[in-house]
Amino acid sequence: MKRFVKDFTEDLLKPLYKSEDIPEKNDKPVKVVVGHNWDTIVNDKTKDVLVEFYAPWCGHCKKLTPIYNKLAETLSSNPNIVIAKIDGTLNDIEGVNV
């Protein structure tokens, strides 16, 4: 406990963010982003990235899915554009409040 308090007062603790596992395959037009691969996909300064934060149970999100998939397919030939999605119920991103 003493170590925890010491680390806390010295600002040495890092917050714990929830994240799904990084997908083994991510080769579909809509890229799957999770907490652990956010920086490599979304913060890639060489790409323009559009991210959908969704909840699997959300009716509006479900209605958007075919439109979003079509957009990703249409733009998939452009290597500078990434269309991505992240489950906002299972992933936290530092500095992003959904």
RABEL-V799523 format. One record per pair of residues at least 12 apart in sequence whose ideal C-beta (glycine too) atoms are under 10 Angstrom apart, sorted by sequence separation. I is the first residue (numbers start at 1). GAP is how many residues later the second one is. If there is no record, write none. Layout:
BEGIN
I	GAP
I	GAP
END
This chain:
BEGIN
20	12
22	12
52	12
71	12
72	12
86	12
20	13
21	13
22	13
38	13
52	13
72	13
19	14
20	14
21	14
22	14
23	14
54	14
69	14
19	15
20	15
21	15
22	15
26	15
68	15
18	16
19	16
20	16
21	16
33	16
52	16
68	16
69	16
18	17
19	17
20	17
68	17
17	18
19	18
22	18
31	18
33	18
50	18
17	19
19	19
22	19
33	19
52	19
30	20
31	20
33	20
52	20
65	20
17	21
50	21
64	21
30	22
50	22
61	24
50	25
61	26
48	27
61	27
48	30
58	30
47	31
49	31
50	31
51	31
52	31
54	31
56	31
58	31
47	32
48	32
49	32
50	32
51	32
52	32
53	32
54	32
55	32
56	32
57	32
46	33
47	33
48	33
49	33
50	33
51	33
52	33
53	33
54	33
55	33
56	33
46	34
47	34
48	34
49	34
50	34
51	34
52	34
53	34
54	34
55	34
56	34
30	35
47	35
48	35
49	35
50	35
51	35
52	35
53	35
54	35
55	35
44	36
52	36
53	36
47	37
30	38
44	38
53	38
29	39
30	39
29	40
42	40
53	40
28	41
29	41
30	41
31	41
41	41
29	42
30	42
42	42
51	42
29	43
30	43
41	43
53	43
55	43
28	44
29	44
42	44
54	44
28	45
29	45
41	45
51	45
53	45
29	46
30	46
38	46
29	47
37	47
28	48
29	48
38	48
33	49
37	49
31	51
33	51
35	51
42	51
30	52
31	52
32	52
33	52
34	52
35	52
29	53
30	53
31	53
32	53
33	53
34	53
38	53
29	54
30	54
31	54
32	54
33	54
37	54
38	54
39	54
42	54
28	55
30	55
31	55
32	55
35	55
36	55
38	55
39	55
34	56
35	56
38	56
34	57
35	57
26	58
33	58
35	58
38	58
34	59
35	59
33	60
35	61
20	66
19	67
20	67
20	70
18	71
19	71
20	71
18	72
19	72
18	73
19	73
17	74
18	74
19	74
17	75
16	76
17	76
15	77
17	77
15	79
14	80
END
